Amino acid sequence: MIQAPTDTVWSNKRKTISGAFYKSKLVKMCDMIKEECLEYMEKWKQLPQSDLDSFDISQRVSSMTSDVMMAVAFGREVKDVKIPFTMEGKVEHLNIGAFIHRLMDQGAKFMVTPKAFVFAEFWWLRFTPTEREIQKNLDDLKEFQLKAIENKRKRLATEEGKDDVDFLSILL
């Protein structure tokens, strides 16, 4: 922030997002985060013993964190939306948190390949099936975001969306 541009474009962006950081809005977001975390803990308590034997707390907390972040960003209604994720030719439908988590893993593996450094200026050319899958997953994520924005606009136009406290609602 210290070295952020001070031109009118940046000034307009700051004004747009500043409403999301009023104390009352942050308190409501914190309440939503707490509720989401409590829901996860209740789900975990309901797991049968056989699932608890192979319970990977790191993976579970990571998934919970991604889901909670997406709920705060886009609203709770995105929790049940499934996005097709393609990896090694197989398509799996994941919720937004798991999708982003897997996409970051997939992208990180690509970024450490020598080709990514040598041919960085040709990032848009996808040479291998894996790289094309990464691009497809990015396109699917973009499509999800556009649909989420469209759906949120519709929801905010109704009485049902007037109390939404997620980041997208505040920005719209």
Secondary structure, 3 states (H helix, E strand, C coil): CCCCCCCHHHHHHHHHHHHHHCHHHHHHHHHHHHHHHHHHHHHHHCCCHHHHCCCCHHHHHHHHHHHHHHHHHHCHHHCCCCEEEEECCEEEEECHHHHHHHHHHHHHHHHCCHHHHHCHHHCCCCCCHHHHHHHHHHHHHHHHHHHHHHHHHHHHCCHHHCCCCCHHHHHC
